[in-house]
Amino acid sequence: MATRARRTQRRNQVLSREHIIDTAIELLDAGGEGALTVRALTERLATGSGAIYYHVGTRDELLDTATETVITAALATKPAQASATPAQEIRAVALALFDAIADHRWLATRLTLQIIRNPVGPVTVGIFERIGRQVDALGVPQARWFDAASTLVHYILGAVSQNARIEGDTSGIDAEADREEFFDATSVAWQELSPDDYPFMHAIVGQMREHDDREQFLTGIAVVLDGLTRLR
């Protein structure tokens, strides 16, 4: 009886909701949404489809839950400084979202869908509340809170969406292309443009080739924050 109880306990642990979600995220990270199927989950977890549905519901519900899990963890990120300013708080959570989508390339699409489809869900509400409290602390007038928070959220999501895994028609796109090779090839192509017709493009070729994505992202945050502090 004791042996059977231990086996049952181990099986329940394997089939826990948390373990299923973690496994789903691993499949998504490895192959995008197409890799997350009930069959793949049951094979990975050595269980039946009924257990999957019991713990996490349908595949769409599992995708939403996986998104919520990753985003909730990112939103819990705090600045390294003990007494952080509102701007530092915003940079910390913005970078956490940036890094989450860089690490989980399927996430940007699902995040956008959650915000559109479920405006009262934990993802949408969590992002706006985390950002919005700092907008208040920045001294933005209450009448401009929604505009200010929306501007920040739109910039963050737009900037990080370039790290999304592209679903659908990917003809002409190499999903595994090396970043450095891509920018080297792009810089060569830009340099071949007519300097008389495209003087700006020629001027920024070196900057484009050497830029750091995270630093560029933070520059954008700084520009937005500077504008928000001027709102009256």
Number of C-alpha atoms within 10 A of each C-alpha: 6 7 8 9 10 11 12 12 12 12 12 11 12 15 18 15 16 15 13 22 21 14 18 25 24 15 19 21 18 15 13 19 19 10 16 21 14 17 13 14 20 16 12 13 15 11 15 13 13 11 15 22 14 11 15 18 13 13 15 10 12 20 21 17 19 22 22 21 17 18 22 16 12 21 20 12 15 16 14 10 9 7 9 13 14 18 16 16 20 24 20 21 21 26 21 19 25 24 16 19 25 18 13 21 23 24 30 25 19 18 20 16 13 20 16 11 11 13 12 12 13 17 24 20 13 17 20 16 14 16 22 20 15 19 25 16 12 15 15 18 15 12 9 15 19 13 12 24 23 15 14 23 18 11 17 20 18 13 16 23 21 13 20 18 20 16 11 6 7 9 6 6 9 9 9 6 9 9 10 11 11 12 17 16 12 15 19 12 11 17 16 10 13 11 13 8 9 12 11 10 16 17 13 13 18 14 10 14 18 11 11 10 12 13 11 12 18 17 12 16 21 15 10 15 20 12 11 22 14 9 12 10
